[in-house]
Amino acid sequence: MKEKKNDNLNKNKSFEEAFKLLEGTVQKLESGGLTLEEATSLFEESMKMSRLCNELLSATEIKVTKLKQAFDEQMRLIEDDESSIE
């Protein structure tokens, strides 16, 4: 139940927040001096943050692609209108 609650909290983070947490977690792992349990826990958290960052980037890429397609279609229609007037 606790893990599910943490997943829900993680889903509400912005890309920048998740990425900053990921960077901090990686720095802690790289600095060493952790117990196996601490390192494992941090690694799990970093994987969650990595997954969230990837999901947010993918969603943004889809939005940008749709916007670009809509813009391209609009420009094509304008060009068609202009060519039919001539």
Secondary structure, DSSP 4 states (H G I P E B T S, - for coil): -HHHHHHHHHHTS-HHHHHHHHHHHHHHHHH----HHHHHHHHHHHHHHHHHHHHHHHHHHHHHHHHHHHHHHHHHHHHHHHHHH-
